[in-house]
Amino acid sequence: QVQVVESGGGLVQAGGSLRLSCIVSGLIFDDYGMGWFRQAPEKQREGISCITPTGDRTFYANFVKGRLTISRDNAKNTLYLQINNLKPEDTAMYYCATSRYNYCSDNFRVESKYQYWGQGTQVTVSS
C-alpha cells in the first residue's frame, strides 16, 4: 500500500520561509518523478513543481519561479519544497504526488500524470 504524507505547513508572516516535506512509502521512490500541487480557497488545484527521479531536472510553474526550490532525498524517500519570500497569495493546501512516470515534462502540471496523492499540508501566510 502506497502512502504519501506531507508535513511542514503552518502559519507564517509574509516574507517568511517554509520547508515542506513529503514522505513516500510502498513504492520504489527513486523510480518516479514527484510533484507538488497546491489548492487555494475556492480555486482549482494547480501544479507548481516537478522533479525527476534522480533530481537532475526540476520544473516550476512560471508564477513561482525564483521563490521555490524542489528537492528530494532518495535515501530517505522524501520530497521537499522550500518556499521563500512567502506571500498571502501562497496561502493554500499543498499536496505531494507521485508521478506515473520516471520523468517530468513541460506539461507536469496535468494532474492525470500523477498516481498517488497525500492529504496535504496547510500553508497560511499573513500580511
Solvent accessible surface area in square Angstrom, and as a share of the most:
residue,aa,sasa,rsa
1,Q,192,0.85
2,V,31,0.18
3,Q,99,0.44
4,V,13,0.08
5,V,90,0.52
6,E,16,0.07
7,S,59,0.38
8,G,38,0.37
9,G,30,0.28
10,G,30,0.29
11,L,136,0.68
12,V,26,0.15
13,Q,140,0.62
14,A,49,0.38
15,G,49,0.47
16,G,23,0.22
17,S,57,0.37
18,L,33,0.17
19,R,134,0.49
20,L,0,0.00
21,S,25,0.16
22,C,0,0.00
23,I,100,0.51
24,V,1,0.01
25,S,48,0.31
26,G,53,0.51
27,L,36,0.18
28,I,114,0.58
29,F,5,0.02
30,D,69,0.36
31,D,67,0.34
32,Y,65,0.25
33,G,0,0.00
34,M,0,0.00
35,G,0,0.00
36,W,0,0.00
37,F,1,0.00
38,R,20,0.07
39,Q,71,0.31
40,A,21,0.17
41,P,94,0.59
42,E,186,0.84
43,K,137,0.58
44,Q,161,0.71
45,R,70,0.25
46,E,58,0.26
47,G,2,0.02
48,I,0,0.00
49,S,0,0.00
50,C,2,0.01
51,I,4,0.02
52,T,13,0.08
53,P,14,0.09
54,T,110,0.64
55,G,28,0.27
56,D,110,0.57
57,R,139,0.51
58,T,58,0.34
59,F,20,0.08
60,Y,45,0.17
61,A,3,0.02
62,N,124,0.64
63,F,89,0.37
64,V,1,0.00
65,K,123,0.52
66,G,83,0.80
67,R,32,0.12
68,L,9,0.05
69,T,72,0.42
70,I,5,0.03
71,S,44,0.28
72,R,30,0.11
73,D,43,0.22
74,N,47,0.24
75,A,101,0.78
76,K,133,0.56
77,N,48,0.25
78,T,8,0.05
79,L,0,0.00
80,Y,28,0.11
81,L,0,0.00
82,Q,57,0.25
83,I,1,0.00
84,N,61,0.31
85,N,80,0.41
86,L,1,0.01
87,K,75,0.32
88,P,58,0.37
89,E,115,0.52
90,D,0,0.00
91,T,29,0.17
92,A,1,0.01
93,M,61,0.27
94,Y,1,0.00
95,Y,32,0.12
96,C,0,0.00
97,A,0,0.00
98,T,1,0.01
99,S,5,0.03
100,R,114,0.42
101,Y,83,0.32
102,N,103,0.53
103,Y,103,0.39
104,C,12,0.07
105,S,33,0.22
106,D,130,0.68
107,N,73,0.38
108,F,13,0.05
109,R,99,0.36
110,V,67,0.39
111,E,63,0.28
112,S,80,0.51
113,K,41,0.18
114,Y,6,0.02
115,Q,82,0.36
116,Y,78,0.30
117,W,62,0.22
118,G,6,0.06
119,Q,160,0.71
120,G,18,0.18
121,T,15,0.09
122,Q,78,0.34
123,V,0,0.00
124,T,50,0.29
125,V,8,0.05
126,S,43,0.28
127,S,129,0.83
